[in-house]
């Protein structure tokens, strides 16, 4: 980049010596576009305000995801409301102090190389299930059964209760069958609920294969593990659940927004 000293030299050459712009820029090695450039004033107040609003609504979203939300917004005429690239959003994101604090994780060492997951090619080809747990304000524990489609990455259901045995898993699957049909395969861990007779009978009766991951290797079920991480970061860790009904309402609203 051309510094202030070079600019002053160019001014002296052009104004005092009387050379042409082309000749003067050539003598000092300055591009003519740099000589002619004048910084443009930008009114970023509205953009900063909207960015702060989005960050307040979704405090665990980084600047790239907030940039996507800005790009989606339209005026009444259907025109993009914000003509802004991710670099400008990142600059404002840092200046406004919106950068989220990273949660440090314990380092883990793998004894073997990662194996890429086989990618499903259509919806309803592979579903995946897993449990997470949290507690209410009273200290009472509750669990969530998370179920997603491995191809669309859509959260199909998040069932919330203090107890979710195999019969409850089947009830959730039967409810989804009415709207989504059944998958070719469901990937699960070796939890007792998934190993139960009622889940096995339902799967056999509907021609659904149950694929159990290797014990101690959760990344064989990586799609739901990734989803669980977002679910913890953006929902469970960010909300205070007064009751079980309150937890169901907040979690379902998050699931709809996530999809």
C-alpha positions as CSV (number, residue, x, y, z in Angstrom):
1,X,0.0,0.0,0.0
2,X,1.1,3.6,-0.6
3,X,1.9,5.5,2.6
4,X,1.2,9.1,3.5
5,X,4.8,10.1,2.6
6,X,4.3,8.9,-1.0
7,X,1.0,10.8,-1.2
8,X,2.7,14.0,-0.1
9,X,5.4,13.5,-2.7
10,X,2.8,13.0,-5.4
11,X,1.1,16.2,-4.3
12,X,4.4,18.1,-4.6
13,X,5.2,16.7,-8.0
14,X,1.8,17.4,-9.5
15,X,1.2,20.8,-8.0
16,X,4.6,22.4,-7.8
17,X,6.5,20.8,-10.7
18,X,3.5,20.9,-13.0
19,X,3.8,17.3,-14.3
20,X,0.8,15.3,-15.6
21,X,-0.9,12.9,-13.3
22,X,0.3,9.9,-15.3
23,X,3.9,11.1,-15.3
24,X,3.9,12.0,-11.6
25,X,2.4,8.6,-10.5
26,X,4.9,6.8,-12.7
27,X,7.9,8.6,-11.1
28,X,6.9,7.6,-7.6
29,X,5.5,4.2,-8.4
30,X,1.9,5.0,-7.4
31,X,-1.1,3.5,-9.2
32,X,-3.4,6.2,-10.6
33,X,-6.3,4.5,-9.0
34,X,-4.7,5.1,-5.6
35,X,-4.2,8.8,-6.4
36,X,-7.8,9.3,-7.4
37,X,-9.3,7.2,-4.6
38,X,-11.3,9.1,-2.0
39,X,-12.7,7.3,1.1
40,X,-16.5,7.0,1.2
41,X,-18.4,7.7,4.3
42,X,-20.7,4.9,5.4
43,X,-23.6,5.2,7.8
44,X,-23.3,1.9,9.7
45,X,-25.5,2.8,12.6
46,X,-28.5,0.9,11.4
47,X,-26.4,-2.2,10.5
48,X,-24.7,-2.1,13.9
49,X,-28.1,-1.9,15.6
50,X,-29.5,-4.8,13.7
51,X,-26.4,-6.9,14.3
52,X,-26.7,-6.3,18.0
53,X,-30.4,-7.3,18.0
54,X,-29.6,-10.6,16.2
55,X,-26.7,-11.3,18.5
56,X,-29.0,-10.7,21.5
57,X,-31.6,-13.1,20.1
58,X,-29.0,-15.7,19.4
59,X,-26.1,-15.2,21.8
60,X,-24.3,-18.4,20.8
61,X,-24.2,-17.6,17.1
62,X,-20.9,-16.5,15.5
63,X,-20.6,-13.7,13.0
64,X,-20.9,-16.1,10.0
65,X,-24.3,-17.3,11.1
66,X,-25.5,-13.8,11.9
67,X,-24.3,-12.7,8.4
68,X,-26.6,-15.4,6.9
69,X,-29.5,-13.9,8.8
70,X,-28.7,-10.4,7.5
71,X,-28.5,-11.7,4.0
72,X,-32.0,-13.3,4.3
73,X,-33.7,-10.0,5.3
74,X,-35.7,-8.2,2.5
75,X,-37.4,-4.9,2.1
76,X,-41.1,-4.5,1.2
77,X,-40.1,-4.5,-2.4
78,X,-38.2,-7.8,-2.1
79,X,-34.8,-6.2,-2.3
80,X,-31.9,-7.3,0.0
81,X,-32.0,-5.0,3.1
82,X,-28.3,-5.3,3.8
83,X,-25.7,-5.4,1.0
84,X,-22.8,-6.5,3.1
85,X,-20.1,-9.2,2.9
86,X,-18.9,-11.4,5.8
87,X,-15.7,-9.4,6.3
88,X,-17.6,-6.2,7.1
89,X,-19.9,-8.1,9.4
90,X,-16.9,-9.6,11.2
91,X,-15.3,-6.1,11.6
92,X,-18.5,-4.7,13.2
93,X,-19.0,-7.9,15.2
94,X,-15.6,-7.4,16.8
95,X,-16.0,-3.6,17.3
96,X,-19.3,-4.1,19.1
97,X,-17.7,-6.7,21.4
98,X,-20.2,-9.4,20.3
99,X,-17.6,-12.2,20.0
100,X,-18.8,-15.2,22.1
101,X,-16.6,-16.7,24.7
102,X,-15.3,-20.1,23.7
103,X,-16.0,-22.9,26.1
104,X,-12.8,-24.9,26.6
105,X,-13.1,-28.6,26.3
106,X,-10.9,-31.2,27.8
107,X,-8.3,-32.5,25.4
108,X,-8.8,-36.0,24.3
109,X,-6.3,-38.2,22.4
110,X,-7.4,-40.6,19.8
111,X,-5.7,-44.0,19.4
112,X,-6.8,-44.4,15.8
113,X,-7.5,-42.4,12.7
114,X,-10.9,-40.9,12.0
115,X,-13.2,-42.7,9.6
116,X,-15.5,-40.5,7.5
117,X,-19.2,-41.2,7.9
118,X,-21.1,-42.6,5.0
119,X,-23.3,-39.8,3.6
120,X,-27.0,-40.6,3.1
121,X,-28.3,-39.7,-0.3
122,X,-32.0,-39.1,0.4
123,X,-34.3,-38.1,3.2
124,X,-35.6,-41.0,5.4
125,X,-32.6,-43.1,4.5
126,X,-30.9,-42.7,7.9
127,X,-32.4,-41.4,11.1
128,X,-30.3,-41.1,14.3
129,X,-31.3,-40.9,17.9
130,X,-29.6,-40.1,21.2
131,X,-30.4,-38.8,24.7
132,X,-29.3,-35.6,26.5
133,X,-30.2,-34.6,30.1
134,X,-30.6,-31.4,32.1
135,X,-32.4,-30.3,35.3
136,X,-35.2,-27.9,36.2
137,X,-34.9,-24.9,38.6
138,X,-36.1,-27.2,41.4
139,X,-33.1,-29.5,40.8
140,X,-35.3,-32.3,39.3
141,X,-33.6,-34.1,36.4
142,X,-35.2,-34.5,33.0
143,X,-34.1,-36.2,29.8
144,X,-34.6,-35.4,26.1
145,X,-34.8,-37.9,23.2
146,X,-33.3,-36.2,20.2
147,X,-34.2,-37.6,16.7
148,X,-32.9,-36.2,13.4
149,X,-32.7,-37.1,9.7
150,X,-29.1,-37.7,8.7
151,X,-29.6,-36.3,5.2
152,X,-31.7,-33.2,5.7
153,X,-30.1,-32.7,9.2
154,X,-33.6,-31.7,10.4
155,X,-34.5,-32.2,14.0
156,X,-37.5,-34.4,13.6
157,X,-38.5,-34.5,17.3
158,X,-37.2,-33.6,20.8
159,X,-39.2,-35.5,23.4
160,X,-38.9,-34.1,27.0
161,X,-39.7,-36.0,30.2
162,X,-38.3,-37.3,33.4
163,X,-38.3,-40.8,32.1
164,X,-38.1,-41.9,28.4
165,X,-38.2,-45.7,28.3
166,X,-38.3,-47.9,25.1
167,X,-42.1,-47.7,24.9
168,X,-41.9,-43.9,24.8
169,X,-39.3,-44.1,22.0
170,X,-41.8,-46.2,20.0
171,X,-44.5,-43.7,20.6
172,X,-42.4,-40.9,19.2
173,X,-41.5,-43.1,16.2
174,X,-45.1,-43.9,15.6
175,X,-46.0,-40.2,15.7
176,X,-43.4,-39.4,13.1
177,X,-44.6,-42.3,11.0
178,X,-47.9,-40.4,10.4
179,X,-46.1,-37.4,8.9
180,X,-42.7,-38.6,7.7
181,X,-43.1,-42.3,7.1
182,X,-40.3,-44.6,8.4
183,X,-36.6,-44.6,7.6
184,X,-34.5,-47.4,6.1
185,X,-32.2,-47.4,9.1
186,X,-31.9,-45.8,12.5
187,X,-28.4,-45.4,14.1
188,X,-28.3,-45.5,17.9
189,X,-25.9,-46.2,20.7
190,X,-26.1,-49.2,23.1
191,X,-28.4,-47.6,25.6
192,X,-31.0,-49.9,27.3
193,X,-33.9,-48.0,25.8
194,X,-32.7,-48.7,22.3
195,X,-31.9,-52.3,23.1
196,X,-35.4,-52.9,24.6
197,X,-37.7,-55.5,23.1
198,X,-40.5,-53.0,22.2
199,X,-38.1,-50.9,20.0
200,X,-36.8,-54.1,18.4
201,X,-40.3,-55.3,17.7
202,X,-41.4,-52.0,16.2
203,X,-38.3,-51.8,13.9
204,X,-38.8,-55.4,12.8
205,X,-42.5,-54.9,12.1
206,X,-41.8,-51.8,9.9
207,X,-38.8,-53.1,8.1
208,X,-36.4,-50.6,9.8
209,X,-32.9,-51.7,10.4
210,X,-31.4,-50.8,13.8
211,X,-27.6,-50.0,13.6
212,X,-25.9,-50.0,16.9
213,X,-22.5,-48.2,17.1
214,X,-19.4,-49.7,18.6
215,X,-19.4,-49.2,22.4
216,X,-17.2,-46.3,23.3
217,X,-17.1,-44.7,19.8
218,X,-19.8,-42.0,19.8
219,X,-18.5,-40.4,16.6
220,X,-19.9,-43.4,14.7
221,X,-23.1,-41.5,15.4
222,X,-21.5,-38.2,14.6
223,X,-24.6,-36.5,13.1
224,X,-26.6,-36.6,16.3
225,X,-23.5,-35.8,18.4
226,X,-23.0,-32.6,16.4
227,X,-26.6,-31.8,16.9
228,X,-26.4,-32.4,20.6
229,X,-23.5,-30.0,20.8
230,X,-25.6,-27.2,19.2
231,X,-28.6,-28.1,21.4
232,X,-26.5,-27.8,24.6
233,X,-24.8,-24.6,23.5
234,X,-27.8,-22.7,22.1
235,X,-30.7,-24.0,24.2
236,X,-30.0,-25.9,27.4
237,X,-27.1,-23.8,28.5
238,X,-28.9,-20.5,27.6
239,X,-32.3,-21.1,29.3
240,X,-33.6,-21.5,32.9
241,X,-36.4,-24.1,33.0
242,X,-39.0,-23.5,35.7
243,X,-41.1,-26.6,35.1
244,X,-41.3,-29.6,32.8
245,X,-44.0,-27.8,30.7
246,X,-41.8,-24.7,30.5
247,X,-38.9,-26.9,29.3
248,X,-41.1,-28.5,26.6
249,X,-42.3,-25.1,25.4
250,X,-38.8,-23.6,25.2
251,X,-37.2,-26.6,23.6
252,X,-39.9,-27.1,21.0
253,X,-39.6,-23.4,20.0
254,X,-35.8,-23.8,19.7
255,X,-36.3,-26.9,17.5
256,X,-38.6,-25.1,15.1
257,X,-36.2,-22.2,14.9
258,X,-33.2,-24.5,14.4
259,X,-34.9,-26.2,11.5
